[in-house]
Structure formats: C-alpha cells, structure tokens
Amino acid sequence: MRGRNVVVMTMLVGTDGKPHDLMVSSAPNGDFDEAALKAARRWKFKPATCGGEAVEVEITLETDFHY
C-alpha cells in the first residue's frame, strides 16, 4: 500500500534567500524530521521585499514524503 507523510516546517528566509532557523513543527514520526530538514537546507528562495528592499520573513511549509 502506498502512503503519504507530511512534515510541516517553519523557517526564516533571509535576505539572501537562504533558509535559517529551520524547525519541524509537525511530523508523522521522527524518521522524517532529519530528511525534511536536510532537504530544506539546500533550498534557495527569492527573498521577500518591502519597499523594493529584501527583508527576512518567517514561513511555514509542508513537505510530502510518498512511499
């Protein structure tokens, strides 16, 4: 049987577009925590802007693991 596991993470996206202060806020079990964090550390975002200037912003996102 195929399944789906959702890991919810919060992070601060810096003015450089890199994720900082990553934290798992919800996961089906601990097996997925480190995999989700490891993947998220490699991501690069387009920084948020305010008045044309890049700003840090906290985001929450879900990562799906399918098996």
Sequence and secondary structure as in RCSB ss.txt:
>XXXX:A:sequence
MRGRNVVVMTMLVGTDGKPHDLMVSSAPNGDFDEAALKAARRWKFKPATCGGEAVEVEITLETDFHY
>XXXX:A:secstr
   EEEEEEEEEE TTS EEEEEEEE SSGGGHHHHHHHHHT     EEETTEEE EEEEEEEEEE 
